[in-house]
Amino acid sequence: MIPTYAYAGAPVAIPDNTTVNAVIAVPDSKIVQNVIVTITDITHTWDSDLDIYLVAPDGTAVELSTDNGGSGDNYINTVFDDTASTSITTATAP
């Protein structure tokens, strides 16, 4: 079975020009491969204002989206998958 982890904290406000974090606890101590990230609800106007990264405990950062989505609002049920048929850079804002 493939493990699944979810953010369990309170909603995090995203003020303009500010870095915020939503921490997902991953109790396993294995090498992580083939990660699929699903963002169910980031509410923010102007998607292109957002830079979204997955950051490991050792500080390694993987860019999911930077400056994409133009004036579209929110990331709702957005899936980041290396094998996706449509890239975030060519898709329309969710």
Contacts in CASP RR format, 6 or more apart in sequence:
PFRMAT RR
TARGET T0000
AUTHOR 0000-0000-0000
METHOD contacts of the structure
MODEL  1
MIPTYAYAGAPVAIPDNTTVNAVIAVPDSKIVQNVIVTITDITHTWDSDL
DIYLVAPDGTAVELSTDNGGSGDNYINTVFDDTASTSITTATAP
3 28 0 8 1.000
5 24 0 8 1.000
5 25 0 8 1.000
5 26 0 8 1.000
6 24 0 8 1.000
7 22 0 8 1.000
7 23 0 8 1.000
7 24 0 8 1.000
8 24 0 8 1.000
8 25 0 8 1.000
9 22 0 8 1.000
12 20 0 8 1.000
12 21 0 8 1.000
12 22 0 8 1.000
13 20 0 8 1.000
14 20 0 8 1.000
14 42 0 8 1.000
14 43 0 8 1.000
14 44 0 8 1.000
14 50 0 8 1.000
16 49 0 8 1.000
21 55 0 8 1.000
26 32 0 8 1.000
32 56 0 8 1.000
34 82 0 8 1.000
35 54 0 8 1.000
35 62 0 8 1.000
36 79 0 8 1.000
36 80 0 8 1.000
36 81 0 8 1.000
37 54 0 8 1.000
37 64 0 8 1.000
37 79 0 8 1.000
37 80 0 8 1.000
37 81 0 8 1.000
38 77 0 8 1.000
38 78 0 8 1.000
38 79 0 8 1.000
38 80 0 8 1.000
39 52 0 8 1.000
39 75 0 8 1.000
39 76 0 8 1.000
39 77 0 8 1.000
39 78 0 8 1.000
39 79 0 8 1.000
39 80 0 8 1.000
40 76 0 8 1.000
40 77 0 8 1.000
41 74 0 8 1.000
41 75 0 8 1.000
41 76 0 8 1.000
41 77 0 8 1.000
42 50 0 8 1.000
42 52 0 8 1.000
42 74 0 8 1.000
42 75 0 8 1.000
42 76 0 8 1.000
42 78 0 8 1.000
43 73 0 8 1.000
43 74 0 8 1.000
44 50 0 8 1.000
44 73 0 8 1.000
44 74 0 8 1.000
44 75 0 8 1.000
45 71 0 8 1.000
45 72 0 8 1.000
45 73 0 8 1.000
45 74 0 8 1.000
46 70 0 8 1.000
46 71 0 8 1.000
46 72 0 8 1.000
46 73 0 8 1.000
47 65 0 8 1.000
47 68 0 8 1.000
47 69 0 8 1.000
47 70 0 8 1.000
47 71 0 8 1.000
47 72 0 8 1.000
47 73 0 8 1.000
47 74 0 8 1.000
47 75 0 8 1.000
47 93 0 8 1.000
47 94 0 8 1.000
48 67 0 8 1.000
48 68 0 8 1.000
48 69 0 8 1.000
48 70 0 8 1.000
48 71 0 8 1.000
48 72 0 8 1.000
50 65 0 8 1.000
50 66 0 8 1.000
50 75 0 8 1.000
51 63 0 8 1.000
51 65 0 8 1.000
51 66 0 8 1.000
51 67 0 8 1.000
52 63 0 8 1.000
52 64 0 8 1.000
52 65 0 8 1.000
52 66 0 8 1.000
52 75 0 8 1.000
53 61 0 8 1.000
53 62 0 8 1.000
53 63 0 8 1.000
53 64 0 8 1.000
54 61 0 8 1.000
54 62 0 8 1.000
54 64 0 8 1.000
55 61 0 8 1.000
55 62 0 8 1.000
64 80 0 8 1.000
64 88 0 8 1.000
65 75 0 8 1.000
65 80 0 8 1.000
65 88 0 8 1.000
68 88 0 8 1.000
68 89 0 8 1.000
68 91 0 8 1.000
68 93 0 8 1.000
69 92 0 8 1.000
69 93 0 8 1.000
70 93 0 8 1.000
71 93 0 8 1.000
72 93 0 8 1.000
73 93 0 8 1.000
74 93 0 8 1.000
74 94 0 8 1.000
75 94 0 8 1.000
76 94 0 8 1.000
77 94 0 8 1.000
78 88 0 8 1.000
78 94 0 8 1.000
80 88 0 8 1.000
END
